[in-house]
Amino acid sequence: MGNNGPMIPILGFLTCAAFIYLSLGDLWFRFRGGEPELGFVSRNGTQFVLDGKPLYVNGWNSYWFMDHAVNDHSRHRVGAMLEAGSKMGLTVCRTWAFNDGGYNALQISPGRFDERVFKALDHVIAEAKTHGVRLLLSLVNNLQAYGGKTQYVNWAWQEGVGLSSSNDSFFFDPSIRRYFKNYLTVLLTRKNSITGIEYRNDPTIFAWELINEPRCFTDISGDTLQDWINEMTAFIKSIDKKHLLTVGLEGFYGPKSPKRLTVNPERWASELGSDFVRNSESPNIDFASVHIYPDHWFHDQGFEDKVKFVVKWMLSHIEDGDKELKKPVLFTEFGLSNLNKDYEPSQRDRFYRTIFDVVYKSAKRKRSGAGTLVWQFLIQGMEGFNDDFGIVPWEKDSIQRLMTEQSCILARVTGRHLQDEKWREICSHRP
């Protein structure tokens, strides 16, 4: 036993070292990269789930992120906007992950990508992670801005493989479908040059949006668009099973829906080749998406009538989420135009509050209304990217206050404001 004497201090040191390693090792690994690891957002029935708790979304649109991240002189705007959103407690930003064939194009031509622009998208995702904001990334535009389906059709036509010069051939032309699937493969498997994480494995991405505001005028039955949705969503899920997926709908009811006459804004809305319930029922769609633009959809209504329509529109879709789809419903765009002939700045506050109240009441009752994303937020000096809905939030105290209050109210519904120091700081002075 006398020979074991010198071993006692050594064993004591090793025991102490092991205890410290086991106690602090996890902390070291979590923060070795400077930030804790994020978890993936999933869904359980009609609710989004994060870290075992329901998640209700309060966020915004800044479609311009990738474009501004390309150039040194404008890249700072991405971080500035994400920081401002984070300080308001906003959790999700929707932005474009496409730019086809134009200035600062990500996809120069079918299968050819600009690495400089891809690195800009890498920067956007890395910045979002730094500021604790997740991204809803849209994959193609139904409209012509940033290329859209028109660019795909033009590519096929120029190469002599297009079946039709109609924009809607994007949905049925085999060559164009191959173009789009190739783009999806490259994007989903992209390894971020900053974080080293493939996009499909990055929880900073909240979800993918298949297409912004799809319409197919040449087949108002909806069959053409539905076939395309089914095929493309199955393809995406074959590559990426970790992320949520939505269509990107405006929310109009199709010609076979009983709500086409009672809820749609006007008759034209049922003749666009899309249908909210049918499209959102697709088995690989995880949540439904809806837009809210009564001043674009009606041309003879005053503000009070538009507010009434908004409540009816939202409650109808939440009812669909609860009873028909059994999926969350996210209102991914909403806004009030400042070009309305009766517009007053105070109307925006009331318009926003009306929408926020519907979501809050849905959250309290554990219904499918999962949150909202305002269209759109910018920072100073971006007049060329503005429209009649754009806001620099810190220049509008009432809007900034409304956004922050909504973030805190939704955090309280789930108890998140009690768990996180950031939430306590944001919400400590809020009613």
Secondary structure, 3 states (H helix, E strand, C coil): CHHHCCHHHHHHHHHHHHHHHHHHHHHHHHHCCCCCCCCCCEEECCEEEECCEEECEEEEECCCHHHHHCCCCCCHHHHHHHHHHHHCCCCEEEEECCCECCCCCCEEECCEECHHHHHHHHHHHHHHHHCCCEEEEECCECCCCCCHHHHHHHHHHHCCCCCCCCCCHHHHCHHHHHHHHHHHHHHHCCECCCCCCEHHHCCCEEEEECCECCCCCCCCCCHHHHHHHHHHHHHHHHHCCCCEEECCCCCCCCCCCHHHCCCCCCHHHHCCCCCHHHHHCCCCCCCEEEEECHHHHCCCCCHHHHHHHHHHHHHHHHHHHHHHHCCCEEEEEECCCCCCCCCCHHHHHHHHHHHHHHHHHHHHCCCCEEEEEECCECCCCCHHHCCCCCECHHHCHHHHHHHHHHHHHHHHHHCHHHCCHHHHHHHCCCC
